[in-house]
Amino acid sequence: MYKYYGLAAIVVLIDQWTKWLIVKNMELGDRIIVMDPWFAILSHRNRGAAWGMLQGQMWIFTIVTLVVIGGIIYYFHKEARDKPFFAISLMILLGGALGNFIDRIFRGEVVDFIDVLIPIINYDFPIFNIADAALTISVVMLILVILKEDREEKKKVKK
């Protein structure tokens, strides 16, 4: 079980290290073009949730994050015992939640820096960070777990 918590710790460490690099080496608003015009590193801060919603409502984020972390740990120990893919997805989710929570507690804001333009539709995606990416990836993984379990349950019913 501890190896899974190690995965969450790795997500947090990479997230916090990359944010530290941004804070230490870039001024707010600085932009480093990596692949013009599709990808850049942009020093940005967010006092809200995704896409800047609920700016400055730190108490909401604290309560929600603590409930989510508790739920992740509960489901990890209760449901993910012999389900490695489910366990991994929960630990990536935990790492992402903790990464942004650490920012909110110690910085009062979240450091975002990944700036992506989606070329086909010319959409400037909201700036994000490693924790946000981990959250998104883990949600996709959890959806796959749910779909797989649903399919297996339907097979059992048919038999």
Z-matrix of the N, CA and C atoms (Angstrom, degrees):
N
C 1 1.449
C 2 1.531 1 111.69
N 3 1.334 2 116.65 1 -33.23
C 4 1.462 3 119.24 2 -176.09
C 5 1.525 4 112.93 3 -68.63
N 6 1.338 5 116.55 4 -27.17
C 7 1.465 6 118.14 5 177.65
C 8 1.532 7 110.45 6 -63.19
N 9 1.316 8 116.49 7 -31.95
C 10 1.461 9 119.56 8 177.81
C 11 1.527 10 110.83 9 -69.23
N 12 1.324 11 116.40 10 -41.49
C 13 1.468 12 118.67 11 175.31
C 14 1.524 13 110.22 12 -63.11
N 15 1.317 14 116.69 13 -31.44
C 16 1.465 15 120.41 14 175.49
C 17 1.519 16 111.41 15 -61.12
N 18 1.328 17 116.75 16 -36.64
C 19 1.466 18 120.99 17 176.93
C 20 1.527 19 110.38 18 -63.01
N 21 1.327 20 117.13 19 -44.74
C 22 1.467 21 120.74 20 176.84
C 23 1.529 22 109.93 21 -60.18
N 24 1.327 23 116.48 22 -41.72
C 25 1.472 24 120.64 23 179.42
C 26 1.529 25 111.17 24 -63.24
N 27 1.324 26 117.10 25 -39.29
C 28 1.472 27 120.72 26 178.32
C 29 1.526 28 110.44 27 -63.08
N 30 1.338 29 117.00 28 -43.07
C 31 1.469 30 120.60 29 177.81
C 32 1.529 31 109.49 30 -59.69
N 33 1.329 32 116.86 31 -46.56
C 34 1.474 33 120.67 32 -179.98
C 35 1.523 34 110.54 33 -61.96
N 36 1.326 35 116.98 34 -45.52
C 37 1.473 36 120.27 35 -178.31
C 38 1.532 37 111.95 36 -62.33
N 39 1.324 38 117.40 37 -45.66
C 40 1.473 39 120.17 38 178.68
C 41 1.521 40 110.23 39 -63.78
N 42 1.327 41 116.13 40 -43.16
C 43 1.464 42 120.63 41 179.29
C 44 1.524 43 110.60 42 -60.28
N 45 1.315 44 116.94 43 -51.48
C 46 1.461 45 120.19 44 -176.59
C 47 1.526 46 111.87 45 -68.11
N 48 1.314 47 117.89 46 -35.53
C 49 1.464 48 121.28 47 177.67
C 50 1.529 49 110.76 48 -64.35
N 51 1.324 50 117.38 49 -45.89
C 52 1.469 51 119.62 50 -179.42
C 53 1.529 52 110.48 51 -65.86
N 54 1.314 53 117.56 52 -38.08
C 55 1.465 54 120.32 53 177.83
C 56 1.527 55 110.52 54 -66.48
N 57 1.315 56 117.03 55 -39.94
C 58 1.464 57 121.38 56 177.32
C 59 1.523 58 110.02 57 -60.56
N 60 1.338 59 116.57 58 -43.56
C 61 1.464 60 120.20 59 178.18
C 62 1.527 61 111.23 60 -59.11
N 63 1.312 62 116.99 61 -41.73
C 64 1.464 63 121.38 62 179.81
C 65 1.522 64 110.30 63 -64.77
N 66 1.325 65 117.02 64 -49.15
C 67 1.470 66 121.67 65 -177.18
C 68 1.530 67 110.82 66 -62.94
N 69 1.332 68 117.00 67 -41.33
C 70 1.467 69 121.04 68 -176.46
C 71 1.524 70 113.37 69 -77.16
N 72 1.325 71 117.97 70 -29.25
C 73 1.463 72 120.14 71 -171.11
C 74 1.518 73 115.76 72 -111.33
N 75 1.323 74 117.26 73 -6.83
C 76 1.465 75 119.63 74 -177.54
C 77 1.519 76 110.35 75 -133.62
N 78 1.306 77 115.37 76 144.86
C 79 1.458 78 120.94 77 171.55
C 80 1.525 79 107.70 78 -82.51
N 81 1.310 80 115.92 79 153.77
C 82 1.453 81 121.11 80 176.51
C 83 1.527 82 109.29 81 -55.23
N 84 1.327 83 116.66 82 126.96
C 85 1.461 84 121.70 83 -179.78
C 86 1.522 85 114.08 84 93.89
N 87 1.350 86 118.12 85 -14.10
C 88 1.466 87 120.29 86 176.63
C 89 1.517 88 109.61 87 -61.50
N 90 1.324 89 115.39 88 145.91
C 91 1.458 90 121.09 89 -177.75
C 92 1.530 91 109.07 90 -134.43
N 93 1.329 92 115.25 91 131.85
C 94 1.459 93 122.09 92 174.93
C 95 1.520 94 106.96 93 -116.34
N 96 1.314 95 115.83 94 115.72
C 97 1.464 96 119.90 95 -179.37
C 98 1.528 97 108.50 96 -78.82
N 99 1.321 98 115.57 97 127.25
C 100 1.460 99 121.55 98 179.44
C 101 1.522 100 109.21 99 -102.36
N 102 1.323 101 117.18 100 -47.29
C 103 1.460 102 123.42 101 179.04
C 104 1.531 103 107.85 102 -141.38
N 105 1.307 104 115.69 103 91.07
C 106 1.461 105 121.30 104 -174.85
C 107 1.521 106 111.54 105 -66.89
N 108 1.298 107 120.05 106 130.28
C 109 1.467 108 130.01 107 -1.30
C 110 1.524 109 113.26 108 -100.72
N 111 1.323 110 117.74 109 11.67
C 112 1.466 111 121.14 110 -167.99
C 113 1.509 112 116.22 111 -84.74
N 114 1.327 113 118.10 112 -25.36
C 115 1.462 114 118.75 113 -174.03
C 116 1.522 115 110.43 114 -145.84
N 117 1.332 116 115.14 115 131.03
C 118 1.460 117 120.66 116 178.39
C 119 1.529 118 109.75 117 -148.32
N 120 1.319 119 114.53 118 161.02
C 121 1.457 120 122.00 119 171.52
C 122 1.524 121 105.50 120 -101.72
N 123 1.322 122 117.06 121 121.44
C 124 1.457 123 122.40 122 -176.08
C 125 1.522 124 108.87 123 -130.52
N 126 1.327 125 116.44 124 118.36
C 127 1.463 126 121.06 125 -179.84
C 128 1.530 127 109.33 126 -72.58
N 129 1.325 128 115.09 127 113.82
C 130 1.466 129 121.45 128 -174.30
C 131 1.529 130 108.56 129 -140.85
N 132 1.313 131 117.32 130 152.88
C 133 1.465 132 121.72 131 175.65
C 134 1.523 133 109.03 132 -125.69
N 135 1.326 134 114.75 133 146.79
C 136 1.464 135 121.50 134 -177.97
C 137 1.522 136 108.50 135 -132.47
N 138 1.314 137 116.87 136 120.21
C 139 1.471 138 121.77 137 177.01
C 140 1.529 139 110.79 138 -96.74
N 141 1.324 140 116.61 139 9.24
C 142 1.456 141 120.15 140 -178.51
C 143 1.521 142 111.13 141 -122.65
N 144 1.317 143 114.72 142 -156.90
C 145 1.463 144 121.94 143 178.05
C 146 1.528 145 108.04 144 -96.17
N 147 1.298 146 116.48 145 -158.91
C 148 1.459 147 121.93 146 179.54
C 149 1.525 148 110.24 147 -53.18
N 150 1.304 149 115.58 148 138.28
C 151 1.464 150 123.16 149 179.63
C 152 1.527 151 112.21 150 57.82
N 153 1.341 152 116.84 151 24.19
C 154 1.456 153 120.90 152 175.41
C 155 1.521 154 115.42 153 76.18
N 156 1.325 155 117.36 154 12.83
C 157 1.471 156 119.74 155 179.54
C 158 1.532 157 110.46 156 -68.30
N 159 1.314 158 116.31 157 152.90
C 160 1.468 159 123.97 158 175.57
C 161 1.532 160 112.39 159 56.16
N 162 1.308 161 116.94 160 44.86
C 163 1.460 162 122.01 161 179.53
C 164 1.532 163 111.56 162 -52.88
N 165 1.326 164 115.80 163 130.78
C 166 1.454 165 121.75 164 173.64
C 167 1.513 166 115.84 165 76.20
N 168 1.301 167 119.80 166 4.92
C 169 1.467 168 122.79 167 -178.78
C 170 1.529 169 110.25 168 -90.94
N 171 1.339 170 116.08 169 59.20
C 172 1.461 171 121.99 170 -173.22
C 173 1.531 172 112.54 171 -58.58
N 174 1.314 173 118.41 172 -36.72
C 175 1.458 174 120.32 173 -177.91
C 176 1.523 175 111.32 174 -62.81
N 177 1.324 176 117.58 175 -36.58
C 178 1.469 177 120.77 176 178.13
C 179 1.524 178 109.95 177 -64.20
N 180 1.339 179 116.32 178 -45.64
C 181 1.468 180 120.41 179 -178.86
C 182 1.524 181 111.21 180 -63.95
N 183 1.316 182 116.73 181 -38.39
C 184 1.464 183 120.07 182 179.70
C 185 1.523 184 110.56 183 -63.15
N 186 1.320 185 117.14 184 -49.29
C 187 1.465 186 121.21 185 -178.93
C 188 1.530 187 110.46 186 -63.73
N 189 1.323 188 117.08 187 -49.88
C 190 1.469 189 121.00 188 -178.31
C 191 1.524 190 110.46 189 -60.73
N 192 1.328 191 116.96 190 -44.86
C 193 1.469 192 120.08 191 -177.81
C 194 1.522 193 110.88 192 -64.49
N 195 1.317 194 118.19 193 -42.18
C 196 1.463 195 119.95 194 178.78
C 197 1.524 196 111.75 195 -63.88
N 198 1.321 197 117.07 196 -39.30
C 199 1.477 198 120.78 197 176.86
C 200 1.524 199 109.96 198 -65.02
N 201 1.334 200 116.79 199 -44.49
C 202 1.469 201 121.03 200 -179.96
C 203 1.528 202 110.28 201 -62.80
N 204 1.318 203 117.60 202 -45.50
C 205 1.475 204 120.67 203 179.40
C 206 1.527 205 109.91 204 -60.67
N 207 1.332 206 116.61 205 -44.03
C 208 1.468 207 119.89 206 176.93
C 209 1.517 208 112.01 207 -60.29
N 210 1.332 209 116.78 208 -43.11
C 211 1.467 210 121.15 209 178.27
C 212 1.518 211 112.29 210 -63.91
N 213 1.317 212 116.89 211 -41.39
C 214 1.469 213 120.49 212 179.38
C 215 1.522 214 110.03 213 -62.14
N 216 1.316 215 117.00 214 -47.57
C 217 1.472 216 120.45 215 -178.63
C 218 1.528 217 110.45 216 -64.91
N 219 1.326 218 116.86 217 -40.83
C 220 1.467 219 120.66 218 177.92
C 221 1.532 220 110.42 219 -59.94
N 222 1.331 221 116.97 220 -52.33
C 223 1.465 222 120.08 221 -178.52
C 224 1.523 223 111.97 222 -65.54
N 225 1.301 224 116.38 223 -33.48
C 226 1.462 225 119.74 224 177.66
C 227 1.526 226 110.02 225 -60.42
N 228 1.324 227 117.52 226 -48.23
C 229 1.466 228 120.56 227 -177.30
C 230 1.525 229 112.46 228 -78.11
N 231 1.313 230 117.61 229 -28.86
C 232 1.474 231 120.29 230 -176.64
C 233 1.531 232 113.13 231 -87.64
N 234 1.326 233 117.41 232 -38.80
C 235 1.465 234 120.45 233 -169.07
C 236 1.530 235 115.50 234 -115.70
N 237 1.310 236 118.42 235 -18.01
C 238 1.466 237 119.62 236 -169.40
C 239 1.526 238 114.07 237 -102.37
N 240 1.298 239 117.69 238 12.19
C 241 1.470 240 120.79 239 -174.13
C 242 1.535 241 113.94 240 -53.15
N 243 1.294 242 119.11 241 -55.61
C 244 1.466 243 121.43 242 -178.32
C 245 1.522 244 111.31 243 -109.16
N 246 1.316 245 116.46 244 31.35
C 247 1.457 246 122.09 245 -178.93
C 248 1.533 247 108.80 246 -129.60
N 249 1.330 248 117.23 247 82.44
C 250 1.469 249 120.21 248 -173.93
C 251 1.531 250 114.24 249 -58.38
N 252 1.322 251 118.36 250 -39.62
C 253 1.463 252 120.46 251 -178.70
C 254 1.529 253 110.18 252 -65.94
N 255 1.327 254 116.78 253 -39.83
C 256 1.456 255 122.12 254 176.89
C 257 1.531 256 109.87 255 -65.16
N 258 1.328 257 116.44 256 -44.10
C 259 1.465 258 120.88 257 179.54
C 260 1.530 259 111.16 258 -61.97
N 261 1.317 260 116.64 259 -43.67
C 262 1.465 261 120.94 260 179.17
C 263 1.521 262 110.46 261 -62.84
N 264 1.325 263 116.51 262 -44.61
C 265 1.467 264 119.22 263 -179.26
C 266 1.529 265 110.94 264 -62.99
N 267 1.320 266 117.62 265 -39.69
C 268 1.464 267 120.26 266 178.09
C 269 1.526 268 111.80 267 -65.77
N 270 1.320 269 117.32 268 -37.78
C 271 1.460 270 119.88 269 -179.33
C 272 1.532 271 112.04 270 -73.61
N 273 1.315 272 117.85 271 -32.75
C 274 1.464 273 119.94 272 173.55
C 275 1.527 274 109.02 273 -66.85
N 276 1.327 275 116.73 274 -40.22
C 277 1.460 276 121.60 275 175.54
C 278 1.536 277 110.49 276 -60.42
N 279 1.327 278 116.58 277 -45.19
C 280 1.460 279 121.41 278 178.85
C 281 1.527 280 110.87 279 -60.88
N 282 1.330 281 116.62 280 -45.45
C 283 1.469 282 120.45 281 179.15
C 284 1.518 283 112.24 282 -60.19
N 285 1.328 284 116.67 283 -42.71
C 286 1.459 285 120.46 284 178.67
C 287 1.516 286 112.14 285 -65.62
N 288 1.328 287 116.59 286 -43.69
C 289 1.464 288 120.38 287 179.28
C 290 1.527 289 110.89 288 -63.07
N 291 1.326 290 116.26 289 -43.22
C 292 1.465 291 119.93 290 179.71
C 293 1.532 292 111.96 291 -67.28
N 294 1.332 293 117.08 292 -37.70
C 295 1.467 294 120.37 293 -179.31
C 296 1.514 295 112.05 294 -58.29
N 297 1.323 296 117.59 295 -48.92
C 298 1.466 297 120.36 296 179.74
C 299 1.530 298 111.38 297 -74.14
N 300 1.332 299 117.40 298 -30.94
C 301 1.464 300 121.00 299 177.68
C 302 1.530 301 110.57 300 -64.02
N 303 1.311 302 116.34 301 -42.21
C 304 1.470 303 121.02 302 177.49
C 305 1.528 304 110.02 303 -58.59
N 306 1.324 305 116.90 304 -44.50
C 307 1.467 306 120.38 305 177.52
C 308 1.523 307 110.80 306 -58.98
N 309 1.302 308 117.02 307 -47.92
C 310 1.468 309 120.26 308 -176.41
C 311 1.528 310 111.61 309 -63.43
N 312 1.322 311 116.38 310 -38.78
C 313 1.466 312 120.24 311 -178.66
C 314 1.529 313 110.74 312 -72.33
N 315 1.340 314 118.08 313 -47.17
C 316 1.460 315 120.81 314 -172.48
C 317 1.531 316 114.92 315 -93.10
N 318 1.323 317 117.93 316 -23.10
C 319 1.461 318 120.39 317 -179.44
C 320 1.527 319 112.74 318 -111.86
N 321 1.332 320 116.47 319 -19.32
C 322 1.453 321 120.22 320 -176.14
C 323 1.516 322 112.86 321 77.86
N 324 1.313 323 116.11 322 5.66
C 325 1.470 324 123.07 323 -179.63
C 326 1.521 325 108.28 324 -163.27
N 327 1.319 326 116.17 325 163.30
C 328 1.463 327 121.64 326 -179.99
C 329 1.520 328 108.68 327 -102.44
N 330 1.321 329 115.90 328 133.69
C 331 1.458 330 121.92 329 176.93
C 332 1.529 331 108.37 330 -84.40
N 333 1.316 332 116.33 331 118.70
C 334 1.465 333 122.59 332 175.79
C 335 1.520 334 107.88 333 -114.49
N 336 1.340 335 116.93 334 149.96
C 337 1.461 336 117.77 335 -176.79
C 338 1.527 337 115.26 336 -155.99
N 339 1.298 338 119.51 337 -8.50
C 340 1.462 339 120.70 338 -178.61
C 341 1.526 340 108.04 339 -93.33
N 342 1.315 341 115.62 340 116.41
C 343 1.464 342 122.33 341 -176.10
C 344 1.527 343 108.40 342 -115.29
N 345 1.324 344 116.06 343 117.29
C 346 1.463 345 121.63 344 -174.82
C 347 1.533 346 110.30 345 -125.19
N 348 1.303 347 115.23 346 133.92
C 349 1.466 348 121.93 347 171.88
C 350 1.523 349 106.65 348 -107.28
N 351 1.323 350 117.10 349 123.86
C 352 1.465 351 120.99 350 179.08
C 353 1.520 352 106.74 351 -85.88
N 354 1.345 353 117.27 352 109.78
C 355 1.465 354 120.69 353 -167.77
C 356 1.525 355 116.19 354 -65.75
N 357 1.298 356 119.11 355 -39.41
C 358 1.460 357 120.90 356 -173.24
C 359 1.528 358 111.18 357 -62.72
N 360 1.322 359 115.91 358 -40.13
C 361 1.462 360 119.79 359 -178.92
C 362 1.534 361 112.26 360 -106.60
N 363 1.345 362 115.89 361 2.54
C 364 1.459 363 122.29 362 178.46
C 365 1.537 364 111.01 363 54.55
N 366 1.329 365 116.44 364 46.54
C 367 1.462 366 122.73 365 -177.96
C 368 1.519 367 109.46 366 -106.00
N 369 1.329 368 116.53 367 122.62
C 370 1.459 369 121.70 368 176.19
C 371 1.526 370 107.48 369 -83.89
N 372 1.325 371 115.37 370 98.93
C 373 1.463 372 121.83 371 -176.26
C 374 1.529 373 109.08 372 -63.60
N 375 1.343 374 118.38 373 144.09
C 376 1.471 375 120.19 374 177.74
C 377 1.536 376 111.21 375 -56.58
N 378 1.302 377 115.55 376 141.42
C 379 1.467 378 121.77 377 -178.04
C 380 1.529 379 108.50 378 -63.84
N 381 1.338 380 116.04 379 139.51
C 382 1.459 381 120.01 380 -176.81
C 383 1.522 382 110.58 381 -140.58
N 384 1.335 383 116.81 382 -174.15
C 385 1.464 384 122.43 383 -178.69
C 386 1.531 385 109.67 384 -139.32
N 387 1.306 386 116.27 385 -175.98
C 388 1.475 387 121.38 386 -177.94
C 389 1.535 388 110.66 387 -63.38
N 390 1.332 389 117.80 388 -41.67
C 391 1.473 390 120.43 389 179.31
C 392 1.526 391 110.59 390 -61.07
N 393 1.334 392 116.87 391 -42.38
C 394 1.465 393 120.42 392 177.94
C 395 1.524 394 110.90 393 -62.00
N 396 1.331 395 116.12 394 -42.36
C 397 1.467 396 119.87 395 178.54
C 398 1.532 397 110.11 396 -63.05
N 399 1.331 398 116.96 397 -41.41
C 400 1.467 399 120.87 398 178.84
C 401 1.530 400 110.49 399 -62.77
N 402 1.324 401 116.44 400 -41.70
C 403 1.469 402 119.91 401 177.96
C 404 1.524 403 110.96 402 -60.53
N 405 1.318 404 116.47 403 -45.30
C 406 1.464 405 120.73 404 -179.06
C 407 1.524 406 111.17 405 -64.93
N 408 1.311 407 116.50 406 -47.28
C 409 1.473 408 120.89 407 179.88
C 410 1.530 409 110.14 408 -60.34
N 411 1.323 410 116.98 409 -43.34
C 412 1.467 411 119.63 410 -178.26
C 413 1.526 412 112.07 411 -66.83
N 414 1.317 413 117.43 412 -35.97
C 415 1.469 414 119.51 413 177.50
C 416 1.525 415 110.18 414 -64.85
N 417 1.322 416 117.52 415 -41.84
C 418 1.469 417 120.65 416 176.10
C 419 1.527 418 109.79 417 -60.86
N 420 1.328 419 116.32 418 -43.31
C 421 1.466 420 120.04 419 178.26
C 422 1.530 421 111.09 420 -61.84
N 423 1.325 422 117.14 421 -41.97
C 424 1.466 423 120.73 422 179.40
C 425 1.525 424 111.63 423 -64.90
N 426 1.312 425 116.52 424 -37.71
C 427 1.465 426 119.86 425 175.82
C 428 1.524 427 110.02 426 -61.69
N 429 1.326 428 116.89 427 -42.36
C 430 1.467 429 120.73 428 177.59
C 431 1.530 430 110.99 429 -62.42
N 432 1.320 431 117.62 430 -40.36
C 433 1.468 432 121.85 431 177.18
C 434 1.526 433 109.99 432 -60.64
N 435 1.323 434 116.27 433 -46.44
C 436 1.467 435 120.80 434 -179.18
C 437 1.525 436 110.90 435 -63.21
N 438 1.330 437 116.93 436 -44.22
C 439 1.470 438 120.44 437 179.30
C 440 1.526 439 111.32 438 -63.34
N 441 1.323 440 116.59 439 -40.85
C 442 1.468 441 120.79 440 179.28
C 443 1.527 442 110.56 441 -65.19
N 444 1.317 443 117.16 442 -45.60
C 445 1.465 444 120.45 443 179.36
C 446 1.527 445 111.30 444 -64.48
N 447 1.318 446 116.51 445 -37.60
C 448 1.462 447 121.18 446 178.01
C 449 1.529 448 110.25 447 -63.84
N 450 1.329 449 116.09 448 -43.26
C 451 1.461 450 120.36 449 179.22
C 452 1.523 451 110.51 450 -64.68
N 453 1.326 452 117.63 451 -42.05
C 454 1.460 453 121.18 452 178.84
C 455 1.529 454 111.34 453 -65.14
N 456 1.325 455 116.69 454 -37.43
C 457 1.466 456 121.07 455 178.16
C 458 1.526 457 110.79 456 -65.47
N 459 1.329 458 116.83 457 -40.38
C 460 1.463 459 120.87 458 178.36
C 461 1.523 460 110.97 459 -66.15
N 462 1.334 461 117.83 460 -36.42
C 463 1.474 462 121.14 461 175.65
C 464 1.515 463 111.06 462 -62.77
N 465 1.334 464 117.54 463 -40.94
C 466 1.453 465 122.00 464 179.72
C 467 1.533 466 110.81 465 -64.57
N 468 1.308 467 116.30 466 -40.39
C 469 1.465 468 121.50 467 -179.63
C 470 1.516 469 110.46 468 -64.47
N 471 1.341 470 117.41 469 -39.71
C 472 1.465 471 122.15 470 -179.40
C 473 1.518 472 111.39 471 -66.09
N 474 1.327 473 117.46 472 -31.35
C 475 1.468 474 120.22 473 -177.33
C 476 1.468 475 109.59 474 -81.31
